[in-house]
Each structure stands twice: as C-alpha cells, then as structure tokens.
C-alpha cells in the first residue's frame, strides 16, 4: 500500500511540473530586447543637475536648457545628486509654493531618467 502511495505522489508531481522543452513544431522563443525610449518624443524635458548648496536653503536643483532653474520637492534621489548630471525629467509646477532657496520654481518630479 505504501509503495502505491509513493508512486502516486511521484506521478502527480511529475505531471504537474513545468515543461521546459518546446513542443514539436513550435518556434523557439526570442530573447526580449531592451526597449529604447525616445524621451524627447515622450515629452520629457532635458535638464542638468546643478549643486546650488552654496546658497542658503538650496541643494541640488535642475537647470533647463533655457537657463531656468527648478527646485524639486521632495529633493532629488541620492543617485541623481551629482553636479552636472544630464537627465530627462517630467514635472508638474507647484502653484503658490514657496521655498527657502528662492532660486528656482518649485516642482514635483513625475519621472527622472539619466540622459
């Protein structure tokens, strides 16, 4: 009786296991390619991280190609806190917001990516 139980469990486990060999006649799976994003077409804005910590209340800010400065709130993630880092950003302006820095417009970052 015990032998039948062991054989039954073994058959059940083997029948439920994931099949790794492709079925005959099927095409092999293609390796997934890395998706390349065109940030300009996706309506991102080009910016550069600038260290403004020499001014009171300021830290790392974003400088647009037009020269306009943005103060992200909350502050940039640590991985982006490197002076002169080129980034792509999507942001929303915080209307009526005031900051201590007084050197740029306060914005909320929707997304930030390295350029």
Secondary structure as GFF3:
##gff-version 3
##sequence-region A 1 115
A	DSSP	alpha_helix	2	16	.	.	.	ID=ss1
A	DSSP	beta_strand	45	51	.	.	.	ID=ss2
A	DSSP	beta_strand	60	64	.	.	.	ID=ss3
A	DSSP	beta_strand	69	72	.	.	.	ID=ss4
A	DSSP	three_ten_helix	78	80	.	.	.	ID=ss5
A	DSSP	beta_strand	86	93	.	.	.	ID=ss6
A	DSSP	beta_strand	105	114	.	.	.	ID=ss7
###
